[in-house]
Amino acid sequence: MLSHIHIRDFAIVDALDLDFEGQMSALTGETGAGKSILLDALGLCLGDKADSDTVRVGAERAEITATFELAEDSPVHAWLTEHDLDSDDTCMLRRVIQANGRSKGYINGTPVPLNLLRELGEQLVDIHGQHAHQSLMRRDIQRQTLDDFGGHRDKLDAVAEAYERYSAIKRELDALEGLDDYQDRLDLLRFQVGELDALELDRDAILDLDAEQRRLAAAGDLIQSSQGLLGMLYEDETSAQSVLSHAVAELQRLARLDSGLEEALELVNGAMIQLEEGCDSLRRYSEALDIDPERLAWVEQRIGLLTDLARKHRVRPEELPERLETLRTELEQLEGGEERVERLHKQLADADTAYRRAAEALSEARKEAAASLAERANAFIHELGMPGAELRVRVDHDPNRKASRHGLDHVEFEVRTNPGMSMGPLSKVASGGELSRIGLAVQVATVNTSRIETLVFDEADVGIGGAVAEVVGRQLRALGAVRQVLCVTHLPQVAAQAHHQFRVSKRSEGGSTRTLVEPLPQQSRVDELARMLGGVEITTSTRNHAQEMLERAQQD
């Protein structure tokens, strides 16, 4: 739910911070005080378009921040995680509009494009009235509302699963049938697999070839240097071995005179042993080396062949074995191509039948739910002062419609506001006030299945009064028992039903005008309701009437 909104330098608001609670809150105030400014500011946080006129005169930029507390089971958590924007149980939307009309949006402190701000906003708040965020105007939301109301989760999952299977088979079939050069591709694959297979490729063997080539190419130098080192270390008269041998003999003599030299004798003697072992190893290595031009030529030829093949396949030489396996798999798939295409056609037909069966079952469930939803919503619509209005939830099943994971139905909410009128889409038939009341009726009818926690009603009381206004207020209050409801109203019968009330006022100071919004304690609510009842002159009778309205609403 919306827990806080911060507004700075927006329209005629210089600075405003408001905390909101759950249940129903009413925003009241004199005509022209700026009650709609709060909704406009909230709309910007939810992704509405902005222009430079929204920035307070003389300011460089306007800034609006809306903070929402998320329920533990809110689907918004999954959306935030999917977009790497997740936080704990708080979601913060921020919008900054520059004086030149440019704007930036932020979600939990991260800059985001406007479409993401709008996509998230549609999951957080539903505005009923003449505003862009009235999601009930969108057919996809109407379909979702119907499915949530009908409890169609299992049937929707069945349709989606059948659709995914059908789509996967169709993609594979299209890929096979889309190969115009099928035979040419088959011949090429057979040649490439045979060419690579003949080399008996092994990643380690390919890497060993490089080491062998370097060794064979340097064999002459290795033999000559090894023999020279043997002379220096062991075989020459002045070799290291001779020097160490003389040193060992002298240390043995001296150690007999002084035992303190025994450690030195042991270390030097060990060095001589290490030298002799090293020279033995060097000698064996030298004797094993062989200058083999034929082997070198073969190795270099094979490396050249591997390099050419690797270049042709656009891989490194050591990656050729993996490339061979990839080509072999594709070849195996294509070699059984005709039989596979025939098999896939049968699988596709079976998948199509399963999909349409699941879609028809979903459609039948939707039609039953549509009748029930329309009946419940119409009962509330009539109570809300529109006795001649009627809502119809139309479900048209079209087996020739392009398959989708949502089924084969065209779902649309249609309405007529007066008897004798033809049914039409919500957006084209109903006025702002009528839309707001119809939206209220649908929300009340679907209160236990709605996904959106914060509902805003603007102009719900336009053109009504008296007993109907009290009914509207009671329905809003009942809705506030399970949802957060914000209502802009000018009727005391509606405002009295609110759990919380805010007064919007306008003041002129120093040649400028600014809007103020303040939460009202109980006694101040009585005064505000009295003003709404009695106009300029507030009598004791008017104030008593306001007190009675407030007490009666709180007792219900």
C-alpha distance (Angstrom), angle and dihedral (degrees) to the residues before:
residue distance angle dihedral
M1 . . .
L2 3.82 . .
S3 3.80 106.3 .
H4 3.81 103.7 168.3
I5 3.78 141.4 7.6
H6 3.79 126.5 -165.8
I7 3.80 119.9 -165.7
R8 3.79 126.5 -177.9
D9 3.82 129.0 178.9
F10 3.78 94.1 -13.0
A11 3.83 117.8 148.1
I12 3.83 103.7 -51.2
V13 3.81 94.4 -17.9
D14 3.79 113.7 102.0
A15 3.82 97.6 179.3
L16 3.79 131.0 -12.3
D17 3.80 134.6 167.7
L18 3.78 120.1 -177.4
D19 3.79 131.8 177.9
F20 3.80 118.6 -153.1
E21 3.77 131.6 -160.2
G22 3.76 132.0 -159.7
Q23 3.80 126.0 -88.5
M24 3.82 120.9 44.2
S25 3.79 123.8 -23.6
A26 3.80 123.3 -175.9
L27 3.80 124.7 -153.3
T28 3.78 111.5 -154.3
G29 3.78 137.0 169.1
E30 3.78 143.6 126.6
T31 3.77 119.9 -57.3
G32 3.80 109.9 -81.8
A33 3.79 93.9 19.4
G34 3.80 90.7 119.2
K35 3.79 104.9 -102.0
S36 3.80 90.1 150.4
I37 3.82 91.7 54.7
L38 3.81 90.4 78.5
L39 3.80 90.6 53.3
D40 3.80 91.5 46.0
A41 3.80 90.5 51.4
L42 3.78 91.9 47.2
G43 3.80 89.5 48.3
L44 3.80 90.5 56.1
C45 3.80 89.9 54.0
L46 3.78 87.6 51.2
G47 3.80 92.6 54.8
D48 3.82 106.7 -87.7
K49 3.80 117.2 153.8
A50 3.79 116.3 -93.9
D51 3.79 136.1 -155.9
S52 3.78 136.2 -173.3
D53 3.84 92.2 -94.8
T54 3.79 88.9 74.8
V55 3.83 91.6 66.4
R56 3.80 114.8 92.6
V57 3.81 112.1 -108.3
G58 3.80 110.2 -91.6
A59 3.83 94.9 16.3
E60 3.79 125.4 113.8
R61 3.77 95.4 -140.4
A62 3.80 145.1 -5.7
E63 3.78 121.4 -126.8
I64 3.81 129.4 -164.5
T65 3.81 125.6 179.6
A66 3.80 123.5 -175.9
T67 3.80 119.9 -170.0
F68 3.80 121.6 -159.6
E69 3.78 129.5 -166.9
L70 3.81 108.8 -143.1
A71 3.77 124.4 -145.0
E72 3.79 115.1 -124.3
D73 3.82 92.0 -111.7
S74 3.81 95.7 42.4
P75 3.84 113.2 135.8
V76 3.82 86.5 -140.3
H77 3.82 88.4 79.8
A78 3.81 90.7 64.4
W79 3.82 91.8 46.7
L80 3.81 92.2 50.9
T81 3.80 91.7 47.7
E82 3.80 91.5 48.9
H83 3.81 90.1 55.0
D84 3.84 95.2 41.6
L85 3.80 90.4 -114.0
D86 3.79 99.9 111.0
S87 3.77 123.8 138.4
D88 3.80 132.7 164.3
D89 3.79 118.3 -76.9
T90 3.80 94.8 -44.1
C91 3.79 128.2 83.7
M92 3.80 119.8 -169.0
L93 3.82 123.4 -163.8
R94 3.80 118.3 -169.0
R95 3.79 132.0 -176.4
V96 3.80 126.9 -172.1
I97 3.83 119.7 -169.2
Q98 3.80 119.0 -167.9
A99 3.80 122.5 -145.1
N100 3.82 88.7 -110.4
G101 3.81 90.6 60.6
R102 3.81 98.2 -103.3
S103 3.77 116.6 129.0
K104 3.80 142.0 -172.2
G105 3.78 130.5 -153.9
Y106 3.79 129.2 -151.1
I107 3.80 134.1 -169.3
N108 3.80 115.1 -164.0
G109 3.81 88.6 -18.1
T110 3.81 95.5 -52.4
P111 3.84 118.8 117.1
V112 3.82 110.6 -117.9
P113 3.83 135.6 176.5
L114 3.79 117.4 -99.9
N115 3.80 94.0 -107.7
L116 3.83 91.2 61.1
L117 3.80 90.8 49.0
R118 3.80 88.6 51.6
E119 3.81 93.4 45.6
L120 3.80 91.8 53.1
G121 3.81 92.8 41.7
E122 3.79 91.2 57.9
Q123 3.81 88.5 59.6
L124 3.80 94.7 48.6
V125 3.81 106.1 42.9
D126 3.79 136.3 23.4
I127 3.81 115.0 -161.6
H128 3.80 116.9 -160.0
G129 3.76 113.4 -157.9
Q130 3.79 134.7 47.6
H131 3.80 95.4 -27.5
A132 3.79 135.8 114.1
H133 3.78 94.0 -120.1
Q134 3.77 96.1 64.6
S135 3.77 92.0 118.3
L136 3.81 92.2 -175.2
M137 3.82 86.8 77.7
R138 3.82 90.7 66.8
R139 3.78 118.7 86.3
D140 3.80 94.2 -141.9
I141 3.82 89.5 55.9
Q142 3.81 90.3 46.2
R143 3.81 89.0 53.7
Q144 3.80 91.0 46.8
T145 3.82 91.1 48.0
L146 3.80 90.4 52.5
D147 3.81 93.1 47.2
D148 3.80 92.5 47.8
F149 3.80 90.4 48.5
G150 3.81 91.9 49.0
G151 3.80 94.7 44.5
H152 3.79 92.5 -125.1
R153 3.80 97.1 158.6
D154 3.83 95.6 119.8
K155 3.81 93.2 45.8
L156 3.81 91.4 46.3
D157 3.80 90.3 51.3
A158 3.80 90.4 49.8
V159 3.81 91.4 51.4
A160 3.82 92.3 46.1
E161 3.81 92.2 48.8
A162 3.81 91.8 48.6
Y163 3.80 90.2 47.3
E164 3.81 92.7 51.6
R165 3.82 91.4 50.6
Y166 3.80 91.7 47.9
S167 3.82 91.5 48.0
A168 3.81 93.9 48.5
I169 3.81 92.3 52.2
K170 3.81 91.1 44.8
R171 3.80 91.8 52.4
E172 3.80 92.3 50.7
L173 3.79 92.2 46.6
D174 3.80 92.6 47.9
A175 3.79 89.8 50.6
L176 3.81 91.7 54.0
E177 3.78 97.0 41.8
G178 3.79 91.2 43.8
L179 3.82 92.2 65.9
D180 3.82 102.1 102.9
D181 3.82 90.1 174.7
Y182 3.78 93.7 49.3
Q183 3.83 96.2 142.1
D184 3.80 93.2 42.1
R185 3.79 90.2 51.7
L186 3.80 90.7 47.3
D187 3.84 91.9 51.3
L188 3.80 91.9 47.4
L189 3.78 92.6 50.0
R190 3.81 91.9 49.5
F191 3.80 90.8 51.4
Q192 3.81 94.2 46.1
V193 3.80 93.9 46.9
G194 3.83 91.1 47.4
E195 3.80 91.7 47.7
L196 3.80 93.8 50.7
D197 3.79 94.0 38.3
A198 3.82 91.8 56.1
L199 3.78 90.3 61.2
E200 3.82 91.2 60.9
L201 3.77 89.2 -136.5
D202 3.78 122.5 -149.4
R203 3.81 123.0 170.8
D204 3.82 94.5 -138.5
A205 3.82 92.4 46.0
I206 3.81 90.5 52.2
L207 3.80 90.8 51.8
D208 3.86 90.1 46.9
L209 3.81 90.2 54.8
D210 3.77 90.9 64.7
A211 3.81 91.3 51.9
E212 3.82 91.5 47.5
Q213 3.79 92.3 49.2
R214 3.77 91.6 53.1
R215 3.82 91.1 48.5
L216 3.80 95.7 47.7
A217 3.80 93.0 44.9
A218 3.81 90.0 53.8
A219 3.86 97.1 38.8
G220 3.84 95.0 113.5
D221 3.78 92.9 50.1
L222 3.80 91.9 44.6
I223 3.85 92.8 52.4
Q224 3.80 94.5 45.8
S225 3.80 93.7 46.4
S226 3.81 93.3 45.5
Q227 3.82 92.2 52.5
G228 3.78 91.3 46.8
L229 3.78 90.6 51.8
L230 3.82 91.0 49.8
G231 3.81 89.3 55.5
M232 3.80 92.7 49.6
L233 3.78 94.1 45.8
Y234 3.81 104.4 36.0
E235 3.79 121.8 -7.4
D236 3.82 107.3 49.4
E237 3.82 121.2 85.3
T238 3.78 89.9 -115.7
S239 3.83 94.6 41.2
A240 3.73 123.4 141.1
Q241 3.78 89.3 -109.5
S242 3.82 91.0 58.4
V243 3.79 92.0 49.8
L244 3.80 92.4 48.0
S245 3.84 92.1 45.9
H246 3.83 91.0 53.2
A247 3.80 90.2 47.0
V248 3.81 92.0 51.1
A249 3.80 92.3 51.1
E250 3.82 92.2 49.0
L251 3.82 92.4 47.1
Q252 3.80 90.4 50.4
R253 3.81 89.1 55.3
L254 3.78 93.9 46.9
A255 3.82 93.3 44.5
R256 3.78 88.8 60.3
L257 3.80 86.4 59.2
D258 3.82 95.9 43.2
S259 3.81 123.6 17.0
G260 3.82 89.4 -156.6
L261 3.85 87.6 83.9
E262 3.79 94.7 59.1
E263 3.81 92.9 94.3
A264 3.80 91.8 51.7
L265 3.82 89.6 47.0
E266 3.81 91.3 51.7
L267 3.82 93.5 49.8
V268 3.82 95.5 46.5
N269 3.79 90.8 45.3
G270 3.82 88.6 51.4
A271 3.80 89.9 51.0
M272 3.80 90.2 53.7
I273 3.81 91.0 50.6
Q274 3.83 90.6 49.4
L275 3.81 89.2 48.9
E276 3.78 92.4 51.6
E277 3.82 92.1 49.1
G278 3.83 90.9 47.0
C279 3.80 90.8 50.7
D280 3.81 91.0 49.7
S281 3.80 90.1 53.0
L282 3.81 91.4 46.8
R283 3.79 90.6 49.4
R284 3.82 92.9 51.6
Y285 3.82 90.2 47.7
S286 3.81 91.5 50.1
E287 3.78 93.4 47.8
A288 3.83 91.2 49.1
L289 3.81 93.7 53.0
D290 3.74 115.3 99.3
I291 3.77 130.8 -177.7
D292 3.82 101.7 -128.5
P293 3.81 111.9 173.4
E294 3.81 92.5 176.2
R295 3.80 93.4 54.7
L296 3.81 90.1 45.3
A297 3.81 90.9 51.3
W298 3.83 90.7 49.7
V299 3.79 93.2 48.6
E300 3.80 92.6 48.1
Q301 3.80 91.3 46.9
R302 3.82 90.9 51.6
I303 3.81 92.0 47.1
G304 3.79 89.2 50.4
L305 3.80 90.7 50.9
L306 3.80 92.1 48.9
T307 3.81 90.8 47.7
D308 3.81 91.8 51.6
L309 3.82 91.9 48.3
A310 3.79 91.6 47.1
R311 3.81 90.5 51.5
K312 3.81 90.5 49.3
H313 3.81 92.1 51.1
R314 3.83 92.7 39.5
V315 3.80 95.3 -123.2
R316 3.78 136.7 107.8
P317 3.86 115.7 -90.8
E318 3.82 92.5 -109.5
E319 3.85 89.0 54.1
L320 3.82 93.5 59.9
P321 3.84 93.8 94.8
E322 3.84 90.5 57.5
R323 3.81 89.5 46.5
L324 3.80 89.4 52.6
E325 3.81 91.3 54.4
T326 3.82 91.3 49.7
L327 3.80 91.9 51.4
R328 3.79 91.8 44.5
T329 3.84 90.6 54.0
E330 3.82 92.1 49.9
L331 3.80 90.3 47.0
E332 3.79 91.6 52.2
Q333 3.81 89.9 51.2
L334 3.80 93.8 48.8
E335 3.80 96.1 43.3
G336 3.79 88.8 64.6
G337 3.80 90.8 39.7
E338 3.81 101.3 124.6
E339 3.77 93.3 44.9
R340 3.80 90.0 44.4
V341 3.81 92.8 50.0
E342 3.78 90.1 51.4
R343 3.80 91.1 48.1
L344 3.81 91.7 47.7
H345 3.80 91.7 51.2
K346 3.79 89.4 56.4
Q347 3.81 91.6 46.1
L348 3.80 89.8 48.8
A349 3.80 91.9 52.2
D350 3.80 90.6 49.4
A351 3.82 91.1 47.2
D352 3.82 90.9 48.8
T353 3.80 90.9 51.4
A354 3.81 91.1 49.1
Y355 3.80 91.1 48.0
R356 3.79 94.5 49.9
R357 3.79 91.5 46.4
A358 3.82 90.1 53.3
A359 3.84 91.2 44.3
E360 3.82 91.7 51.3
A361 3.81 91.4 50.2
L362 3.81 89.4 50.7
S363 3.80 90.8 47.7
E364 3.80 92.9 52.9
A365 3.81 90.3 49.9
R366 3.80 90.0 48.8
K367 3.80 92.8 52.2
E368 3.79 91.2 52.6
A369 3.80 91.6 47.3
A370 3.82 91.1 45.4
A371 3.79 92.2 58.4
S372 3.80 91.8 47.3
L373 3.82 93.8 46.4
A374 3.81 92.8 48.1
E375 3.81 91.3 48.7
R376 3.80 93.0 51.3
A377 3.81 94.6 42.8
N378 3.82 92.7 47.4
A379 3.79 91.0 53.7
F380 3.80 89.3 56.6
I381 3.82 92.7 42.1
H382 3.80 90.2 56.7
E383 3.79 91.0 48.7
L384 3.82 88.9 52.6
G385 3.79 93.9 64.8
M386 3.80 100.2 -88.5
P387 3.82 102.7 105.5
G388 3.79 93.4 160.0
A389 3.79 95.8 47.2
E390 3.78 123.8 101.5
L391 3.79 133.9 -171.8
R392 3.79 119.7 -152.4
V393 3.79 124.1 -170.0
R394 3.77 104.2 -151.8
V395 3.80 119.7 -157.5
D396 3.81 114.2 -174.6
H397 3.80 115.3 -175.9
D398 3.80 112.6 -153.2
P399 3.84 115.0 -175.6
N400 3.81 89.2 -170.5
R401 3.80 92.7 55.2
K402 3.78 117.9 113.0
A403 3.78 108.8 -90.4
S404 3.79 118.0 -107.5
R405 3.78 136.3 170.7
H406 3.84 87.8 -104.1
G407 3.80 95.8 58.9
L408 3.81 134.8 -111.6
D409 3.81 99.1 -63.9
H410 3.77 131.9 114.9
V411 3.82 104.3 -147.3
E412 3.80 119.6 -170.2
F413 3.79 136.6 161.2
E414 3.80 110.2 -132.8
V415 3.77 128.3 -175.8
R416 3.75 144.7 -176.8
T417 3.76 119.2 -161.1
N418 3.81 98.7 -160.8
P419 3.82 135.2 31.8
G420 3.78 114.3 -92.8
M421 3.80 93.9 27.8
S422 3.77 119.1 118.0
M423 3.78 120.6 -113.7
G424 3.79 116.4 -98.2
P425 3.82 141.9 164.8
L426 3.80 115.7 -68.3
S427 3.80 94.1 -114.9
K428 3.81 94.4 53.7
V429 3.79 102.5 40.4
A430 3.80 108.9 37.4
S431 3.82 128.1 67.3
G432 3.80 123.1 -133.7
G433 3.81 95.2 -90.7
E434 3.79 92.5 42.3
L435 3.79 91.2 49.4
S436 3.78 90.1 51.7
R437 3.81 93.0 51.6
I438 3.81 93.0 44.2
G439 3.79 88.5 49.7
L440 3.80 89.1 50.6
A441 3.80 90.8 51.0
V442 3.80 92.3 50.3
Q443 3.81 91.5 46.6
V444 3.80 91.4 51.1
A445 3.81 90.7 47.2
T446 3.82 91.7 50.6
V447 3.79 98.3 33.3
N448 3.80 93.9 125.1
T449 3.81 95.0 50.2
S450 3.82 104.8 36.7
R451 3.81 116.7 120.7
I452 3.82 98.0 -157.9
E453 3.79 114.9 84.7
T454 3.83 101.4 -167.2
L455 3.81 119.7 59.1
V456 3.80 124.4 -175.5
F457 3.82 121.8 -163.7
D458 3.77 119.9 -164.5
E459 3.81 122.6 179.3
A460 3.82 92.1 1.8
D461 3.80 88.2 140.1
V462 3.82 99.3 45.2
G463 3.80 111.1 132.9
I464 3.80 96.4 6.5
G465 3.78 136.8 95.1
G466 3.77 144.6 153.5
A467 3.79 117.5 32.0
V468 3.83 94.0 -2.5
A469 3.79 90.5 55.2
E470 3.79 89.6 53.4
V471 3.81 90.0 50.6
V472 3.81 90.0 51.6
G473 3.78 89.5 50.2
R474 3.80 92.9 48.8
Q475 3.81 92.0 49.7
L476 3.78 90.6 49.9
R477 3.80 90.2 49.0
A478 3.82 91.1 48.9
L479 3.80 89.0 50.1
G480 3.79 88.7 49.7
A481 3.79 89.7 60.6
V482 3.83 89.6 72.6
R483 3.82 103.7 17.7
Q484 3.78 137.2 38.3
V485 3.82 106.6 -103.4
L486 3.81 126.0 -168.4
C487 3.79 114.5 -172.0
V488 3.80 129.2 -173.6
T489 3.80 106.3 -154.7
H490 3.78 143.1 160.4
L491 3.82 95.2 -166.8
P492 3.82 120.3 94.3
Q493 3.81 91.0 -151.3
V494 3.82 88.6 63.6
A495 3.80 97.1 38.6
A496 3.80 92.4 50.8
Q497 3.80 90.2 60.6
A498 3.81 93.0 58.3
H499 3.78 121.2 106.4
H500 3.83 89.0 -145.3
Q501 3.80 132.3 22.0
F502 3.81 134.5 -158.5
R503 3.80 124.8 -166.3
V504 3.79 118.7 -144.6
S505 3.79 115.8 -157.0
K506 3.78 137.9 168.4
R507 3.80 126.0 -136.4
S508 3.78 133.3 -173.3
E509 3.78 116.9 -145.2
G510 3.79 129.3 166.0
G511 3.76 93.7 -9.4
S512 3.83 94.4 -51.3
T513 3.78 132.6 97.2
R514 3.76 125.8 -138.2
T515 3.79 136.7 179.4
L516 3.80 122.2 -126.2
V517 3.79 127.1 -163.8
E518 3.78 121.1 -168.2
P519 3.80 133.7 174.5
L520 3.79 111.9 -120.3
P521 3.79 125.2 -133.0
Q522 3.81 118.3 -144.1
Q523 3.83 99.1 -85.6
S524 3.77 92.5 44.1
R525 3.79 88.4 52.6
V526 3.78 88.7 57.3
D527 3.81 90.0 53.0
E528 3.81 92.4 47.4
L529 3.82 92.7 48.3
A530 3.81 89.2 48.2
R531 3.79 89.8 53.0
M532 3.81 90.0 50.1
L533 3.82 89.6 49.5
G534 3.78 100.7 42.3
G535 3.78 108.1 25.6
V536 3.83 118.5 -148.8
E537 3.81 98.4 -8.1
I538 3.78 114.0 55.7
T539 3.80 114.4 -165.2
T540 3.76 130.5 -167.8
S541 3.77 88.3 -108.1
T542 3.79 90.7 54.4
R543 3.79 91.7 49.0
N544 3.82 91.3 48.5
H545 3.79 89.3 50.4
A546 3.81 90.1 51.4
Q547 3.81 90.8 49.0
E548 3.80 90.5 50.3
M549 3.84 92.6 49.2
L550 3.80 91.0 50.9
E551 3.79 94.5 47.4
R552 3.81 93.0 46.3
A553 3.82 91.4 50.8
Q554 3.80 91.6 50.6
Q555 3.79 91.9 50.2
D556 3.81 93.8 54.7
